[in-house]
Amino acid sequence: MVDQPDDEPRAGAGPYLYLLITMALFGTAFTSSKVVVGQLPHEVAAMLRFGGGAVILVVMLCVRPGSARFSWRDLCVAGSIGMIGVFAYNFFFFWALSLAPAIDGSIIVPILSPVLTTIAMLLAGREAASAIRVAGLVLGVAGAAVFFIGIGVGGVSGSRLVGDLVYLLAAGCWAAYSIASKKVLSGMDPLRATTYATGVGALALVLLSIPELPSADWSSVRPSTWANVAFLAIGPTAIAYLFYYRGLRSVSPVTATITMFSVPVFGTVSAVVFLDESFTVVQIVGALITVVGALLAVAPGVLYRRSVTSVRRGRRWTPSAGESTP
């Protein structure tokens, strides 16, 4: 049975706008995070980003009407997801950034996450893939491969190789987070779920960073680094995670993670502008192929679900085998 929520056909463009903004913020996060880990231990960098993001989300939740409602069950359920998508993912993410270029992560993580998500959903029998969708997925991966070839002349070796392998672990964590979050959102609003998940994950990152705090040279941290910490807490954390949950509530996990194919574009442009990393013609070609692949992978499903909506609203529609009435 295909795991498509009943409200997905009626979602419109809103969820995809949320996801696009999320991916733009995620893309720039690689660059800002690279700046931070250049001056602070990666455990401390992760703690500052998500500790700040958690505080912002808690404030947003408290000032919202109805915030007094609290459930230990919701906290435990969303918190367990936060241990995957906030704690584990960002532990690997910042560790990899301390070993490999930001541009490597901006390709490896967003491209492999949809692949791993799709494989998991197909193996579980919860997602169906059309020929066009699979072709788009393959094309996106091929574009990422071309993009990766154009990164540099020196190749991958030493600490960079280790860092790229750690990026793979981060991609696996994000795939698991996307799949698990779908169930959490079925009984919880996005802001509450995001706050609980981020708060629990951030607390775990704080505990992990305690042994590294004395080794941080706080007096030498530049103002620009603190500005990047603030940006990471507000944009790629509080706003991006909330928007990702808002989008994920209306689309399938595979569709949500496939939009990550756009992250390499945002990540590379950001790295070129702010880190002076090289950007070659080969990378441009790879980025274009990746975007085309993402469109092929997502657009057919969107068009199909809209056509289903039109039919369901017609007077003669009756559910076919495996479908349920809205």
TORLOTOR-781640 format. One record per residue (C-alpha): residue number from 0; x, y, z. Coordinates in steps of 0.2 Angstrom, whole numbers. Layout:
# residues N
pos:east:north:up
NUM:X:Y:Z
...
//
This chain:
# residues 326
pos:east:north:up
0:0:0:0
1:7:17:-5
2:9:28:10
3:1:44:4
4:-9:55:16
5:-26:60:11
6:-22:78:13
7:-7:78:1
8:-18:80:-14
9:-26:96:-7
10:-10:103:-1
11:-7:115:-16
12:10:124:-18
13:12:129:0
14:21:113:6
15:33:114:-8
16:37:133:-5
17:41:128:13
18:52:114:8
19:61:125:-5
20:65:139:8
21:71:125:20
22:83:118:7
23:90:136:3
24:93:138:22
25:101:120:23
26:112:124:8
27:119:140:16
28:121:131:33
29:136:121:26
30:145:137:23
31:141:145:40
32:145:129:49
33:161:127:41
34:166:145:47
35:161:140:65
36:170:124:66
37:186:133:60
38:187:142:77
39:177:130:88
40:177:111:91
41:163:103:81
42:154:97:96
43:153:115:103
44:148:122:86
45:133:109:85
46:128:114:103
47:128:132:100
48:118:130:84
49:104:119:91
50:105:126:108
51:101:143:101
52:88:136:89
53:79:127:103
54:78:143:114
55:70:152:99
56:57:138:96
57:53:137:114
58:49:156:114
59:39:154:99
60:29:140:106
61:26:149:123
62:19:165:115
63:7:155:104
64:-11:153:110
65:-14:136:117
66:4:134:122
67:-1:128:140
68:-5:111:133
69:9:99:137
70:10:80:135
71:24:70:141
72:20:57:128
73:22:70:114
74:38:75:122
75:45:57:122
76:39:53:105
77:45:69:96
78:61:69:107
79:65:52:101
80:64:58:83
81:75:73:88
82:89:61:94
83:90:55:76
84:87:71:66
85:95:84:78
86:108:75:89
87:114:61:78
88:113:70:61
89:122:85:68
90:135:76:77
91:140:68:61
92:137:84:51
93:149:95:61
94:161:81:63
95:162:79:44
96:164:98:42
97:179:98:53
98:187:85:41
99:181:89:24
100:176:104:13
101:158:111:15
102:155:108:-3
103:157:89:-1
104:143:89:12
105:132:100:2
106:132:86:-12
107:133:70:-2
108:120:73:11
109:106:80:1
110:108:68:-14
111:110:52:-3
112:96:56:9
113:82:54:-5
114:90:38:-11
115:91:30:6
116:73:36:10
117:66:29:-6
118:75:12:-4
119:68:11:14
120:51:16:9
121:51:4:-6
122:57:-11:5
123:44:-7:17
124:30:-7:4
125:25:11:9
126:30:20:-7
127:27:17:-26
128:39:24:-39
129:34:27:-57
130:47:25:-71
131:48:44:-72
132:51:46:-54
133:65:33:-53
134:73:41:-69
135:73:58:-60
136:81:50:-45
137:94:42:-55
138:97:58:-65
139:99:68:-49
140:112:55:-42
141:121:56:-59
142:121:75:-58
143:128:74:-41
144:142:63:-47
145:146:75:-61
146:146:89:-48
147:158:80:-37
148:170:76:-51
149:171:95:-53
150:175:99:-35
151:194:99:-36
152:209:92:-45
153:217:84:-29
154:204:70:-27
155:198:63:-11
156:211:56:2
157:216:56:20
158:205:66:32
159:194:72:17
160:189:54:13
161:185:51:32
162:174:66:32
163:165:61:16
164:161:44:24
165:155:53:40
166:144:64:28
167:136:47:22
168:131:43:40
169:123:60:42
170:113:56:26
171:107:40:33
172:101:49:49
173:92:62:39
174:83:49:29
175:78:40:45
176:72:56:53
177:61:60:38
178:52:43:38
179:50:43:57
180:44:61:58
181:29:58:46
182:21:47:60
183:25:60:73
184:16:74:63
185:0:63:61
186:-4:68:79
187:5:84:83
188:6:101:76
189:23:106:67
190:28:119:79
191:26:108:95
192:34:93:86
193:49:104:80
194:51:112:97
195:51:95:106
196:62:87:94
197:75:101:93
198:75:103:112
199:78:85:116
200:92:84:102
201:100:100:108
202:100:94:126
203:110:79:120
204:122:90:110
205:125:101:126
206:129:85:136
207:141:79:122
208:150:96:121
209:154:98:140
210:171:89:139
211:176:100:124
212:171:117:132
213:187:120:141
214:197:117:125
215:188:131:115
216:198:147:114
217:183:159:117
218:193:175:117
219:199:172:99
220:182:169:92
221:179:183:79
222:163:193:78
223:159:186:61
224:159:168:68
225:146:173:82
226:136:181:68
227:136:164:59
228:131:155:75
229:116:167:76
230:112:164:58
231:113:145:60
232:102:146:76
233:88:156:68
234:88:152:49
235:94:134:46
236:88:128:63
237:73:136:70
238:65:142:54
239:71:128:43
240:66:113:54
241:49:121:57
242:46:124:38
243:52:106:35
244:39:99:47
245:26:110:39
246:30:103:22
247:32:85:27
248:15:86:35
249:7:87:18
250:19:77:7
251:27:60:8
252:44:57:16
253:51:53:-1
254:44:69:-9
255:51:79:5
256:69:72:4
257:69:73:-15
258:68:92:-14
259:85:91:-6
260:92:89:-23
261:91:108:-24
262:103:110:-9
263:119:107:-19
264:115:123:-29
265:112:134:-14
266:127:126:-5
267:139:129:-19
268:134:147:-23
269:136:150:-4
270:153:142:-3
271:159:152:-18
272:153:169:-12
273:158:167:6
274:172:154:7
275:180:158:-10
276:179:139:-15
277:181:135:-33
278:166:133:-45
279:170:125:-61
280:160:123:-77
281:158:104:-73
282:150:109:-57
283:138:120:-66
284:133:106:-78
285:131:94:-63
286:120:106:-54
287:109:108:-69
288:107:89:-71
289:103:88:-53
290:89:101:-53
291:82:93:-69
292:82:76:-60
293:73:84:-45
294:60:91:-56
295:57:74:-65
296:56:65:-48
297:44:77:-39
298:33:85:-53
299:25:69:-59
300:19:65:-42
301:12:82:-39
302:3:82:-56
303:-4:65:-52
304:-11:70:-35
305:-19:86:-42
306:-28:76:-55
307:-34:64:-41
308:-40:79:-32
309:-50:85:-47
310:-58:68:-49
311:-62:66:-31
312:-71:82:-32
313:-82:76:-47
314:-99:69:-44
315:-95:52:-52
316:-79:48:-43
317:-78:31:-34
318:-63:25:-25
319:-53:11:-34
320:-45:-3:-25
321:-33:2:-12
322:-39:20:-11
323:-50:27:3
324:-63:41:3
325:-57:58:9
//
